[in-house]
Every structure is written in C-alpha cells, then in structure tokens.
Amino acid sequence: MVFLTVAVFAPIAASSQTYSYSSVTYYHYNPWYRKVIHEGEEGYALCGAPIGHRSDSLPDGSETVKVDSKTYYYADWSFWEQASDGGYVVVQAPVGAEVGSLPEEAIKHTEGDIVLYQFDDLYFTEDKNSSGKKVYRVEPQPVEEEIDSIPKGSTSFVADDETFYYVEYGFYVEYEENGKTGYVEGEPDLGAQVDKLPEGATSLEEGGVTYYQFDTVFFEEVEADNGKTFYEVVGSPDGSDEEL
C-alpha cells in the first residue's frame, strides 16, 4: 500500500532557488518545497532536499549517522554523504538509519500493528536505541504492487524494449492477464540498455566515473562498436544495492 501525503500548500518566496531533479521542480528557501498537483490544484508541498543535490557545506544542525560502517549526515530532512570533490551530496535514505527527530509535518500512519511516520518519501518507525533514547528508524518505502492506470504526464523510459513508468516514487511495467491490462511494480534489470535517459535524470561523479541517476536507478554511458552511444543500467555507485 502506498501512503500519499496530503500536499501542504504554501506560498513560495520570490527569491527561492529553483532546481529540477527526476522531472520534479523543487524550490529552496529554507526549507525545501516541491511543486505538486493535489485534487487538480497546483501548489507546493514541504519536502526534504532532493536526491542528487550538491552543496559545498552541510546545512546547519546536521546529525551524524552511522549505517554499516558508512557515515551519513541527516540535515534538511534528508541524508547526505561527503562527495569525492569535498562537498556533500543528497543520497537515498539508508534503511536502518536512526535519527533523533522528525519534522512536525510528518504524518502518522497505522496499518494493523505497524505504525509508520511519513515525511515526503521517507518512512520511519519509532524505537529506542541501546541507550534507551527514542529514535526514528528509516524503513523501506511501501510501494503499491499493482496499479490500474498510469497518471497523465508520468515520466517513462524504455529499457531493453520494455517501458517503465515512474509513479509516486515507484517504477511500474505493463502486464496483460485475462484480457485485462494493468501495471505491476518493477525496475529494469542490471545491464538493461536504454537509448535515452528518463527526463530529470541527474549526473554524479564517483571514483572518476560519471553516473546518471533517476530515483533508485543508475545508468552509465556506453559507446557501442559502431560508435553509437547508449546507457546501461548499473548498480548503485556506493554498492548499497549489492544484496538486493
């Protein structure tokens, strides 16, 4: 089941900086907002810093978090890593990370015995650490396994002749069963070839290699023997998806 946050419509300062990541428009004027359409109305919703955003320094009040011996920084309701160029970049939230606070706007969802706190596309459970202190632990994002239709304007791309659609932070592919067409959750396999990157993909440098990222999917540019350029789906540069 996908939990959708009701958009918090708010005015945007004229001096806000504008960014575009994964085909979504973001505005930064302490804090971050993203442009959304809610019940047919266009507005702005409070959110974390977008994945792929870079900064020379961390936002004020950052919290250092260790996950599997890796160091992250929790700031602006997002997770950051130190980049190879000495700056910092927003990365996918590491599942299992424990932080000390959530924004007031986080929404509580109860499903049976499970209580999740959602802010933007981050999900947390409340717990206590080994010292008895209350913490909020990052959980995998719940994704609806099947949907009936693709919303108009959704980003899509073709990998190995199969079309992938990006809807509410999840990837879906079309299927047909008993004469019925629907869409089931699924990402392209590693090694899949893409002629054109999805709109909104961002580039990042890691270990001297340029990667292109669209949400949780990463690509590398490849030149074929005939000189034609295409993109190949690869694993995360930090190796965080090796066991997936």
N, C-alpha and C positions, 0 to 999 in steps of 0.2 A: 504494500500500500504506500502510495506517495502522499506525504503530508505537504500541503501547499500553504505557504504563509500568506495571510491576507495583506495586501500591499498597504504600507503606511505612506499615504500621500503627503508630501511635504514640499514647500517652496524651495527652489534651488537658487543660491546666491549667484548674482551675475558674474562674480569673479571666480566661480568654480572652474577647476581644470577638468577638461573632458578627455576621456580615454575610451578606446574600444577594444574589448577582448572577447573572443569567442562569439562574435556577432552581437554582443550586448554593449550598450553605451553606459558608461559609468561617469559619475561626477564626484570630484573630491573637493570638499571644502570643510574638512574636519567635522563630521566623519564622511564616509562614503555613501553614495546613493547609486542606484541603477534605475534606468528607465524601464517601466513595466506597463502592461496593459491589463487592467483588472475590471472585469464586468463591462468591457467595451470602452473603458475610460483610460486615457494615457496619464501616467503620473510617475512618481519617483518613490522608491522603497529604500529604506535604510539597509545597508549591507556591509559586508567586510570588503577589504581590499581585494581586487580581482587577481586570480592566479596568473602569474607571469609578470605582474607589475614589479618594477625595479626602483630602488631608491639608494642613494649614497649612504644613508644612515637609517637606523631603525626609528620608528615612531616613539614618542615619549611613553614611558611606563611599560616597556616591553618586559615580558616574563620569559625566562629561560626554561626550556622544556627538553628533557632527555627521553628519547624513544629508541630502544635497541641500539644504544651507544651513539646515536646520532643526536646532534644538537639543533634544536629549533628555537625560534623566538615567537612568542604569541603577543601580537600587538595589532591594534586596529581591527580586532575580532578576526584576525587571520593568522596564518602560520608562515613564518619567513625562514629562509636559510641564507647563510653567507654565500655569496656568489664568488666565482673564481677571480673576478675583477676587483674584489674587495668590497663591493656593495652588498646589497641584500635583495632577494627576490621572493615574492609570494609563491608558495608551493601548495600542493594538495595537502589537506589536513591529514596528519599521520594518525591512523586508527590506533587507539590505545593511549594517546597523549592525554595527560592530566593537567588541567588548568585550574586556577583558583577562583575565577569569576566568569560570569556570563553577562552580556548586555541586558539591561532592564527589558528590552523589547523581545527577548527570547520567549518563544511560545511553548507552553507545556502540552504535550500530547500523551494521552493514556490509552493503551491498547492492551486490555486484559491486565496482566501483571507487569507489563512493560511501561515505564514512564520515560519518554524522550523529551528533551528540550531542544527546540529548533531555533536557529538564527540563520537567516539566509539559507545556504545549502549545507550548513553544519548541523550535526546532531550529536547530542551529549546525553549521558546518563549521570545521575548524581551518585557519589560513593564517598567512602573515606579511605585515605591512604594509610600507609603503615604507621604513620604518626598520629592517626586519629583525626586528621584535619579533613574537612569537607572539600572534595574536589569534583570536577566535572570531567568525565572521560569521553573522548571522541569515539563515536560509534560509526560503523558503516552507514552510508546514506541509504535509507529504504527506497527501493525503486519498484514501481508497479511492473509486474512481469508482462502484462499484456494490455494494450490499448486498442480501441476500435478504429480510431482515425488519427491522422496527423494534422495538428493545427496549421492553418494557413500561415505562411511566412517562416515555417520552421527551417532551420539550416539542415542541409543534407549533403552527402558526398558519396561517390561511388568508389568502392574498393573491390578489386577482382570481380567486376561486373555485378556486384550486389550493392544496392543503395541503402545507406544507413541514414537514419533520421535522428536529429537531436531534439528531444522534447523534455522539458522540465528536468534538466541535468541528467538525463538518461539517453542511451542510444537504442534505437529500435530498427528491426528489419521486418519486411512484409512477409506474411505467410498466407497460404490459402488451404482451407480444410473444409471438406464437405460443401464446397461452393461458397464458403464464407471467407472474406478477406479480413485480416487483422494485422496487428503489428506486435512482435514479441521482442523483449529485451535482448540485446546482443551487440557486441563490439567486433570490429574486424580482427582477424587473426594476425599474429605477428608474421611479417613477411608479405602481407597483402599489399598490392600495388595500387597506387592512386595517381591518376593523371593530373588532378587539380586538387589543391588543398581546400578544406572547408573554409568558407568565409569567416573571418575572425580569428584564424589560427595565428598564434604568436611565436616568435623565434626566441631561442635562448642558446647561449654558448655554455658548453660543459666539457671540460677536458680537451679543448681545442676543436670540438665537433659542434656544428650547428644543428640544433633540433627544432622542429616545429610542433607546437603543442595546441591541441584543441581539447579542452577539458582533460580527461584522463588518457587520451590517445596521443601518441607521439609519432612523428614522422622524421625520416632522413631523406635528403635529396640524393638521387642516384642518377648517374648517366649511363644509358644503355650503350651497347656496342655500336649501334647506328647513330649515336650522338644525341638521341632523344632523351630529355630529362623527365623523370617521374619521381614519385615519392613512395617510400616503403614504410609500412607500419613497423615500429621498433618498440622495444621495452623502454620503461622509464629510465632516464639517464642516471638516476640515483639508485637503480636496482630495486626499488621498493615493491615492484610487481613480480619479482622473480618467482615467488612462491604461489602466485595466484593461478 
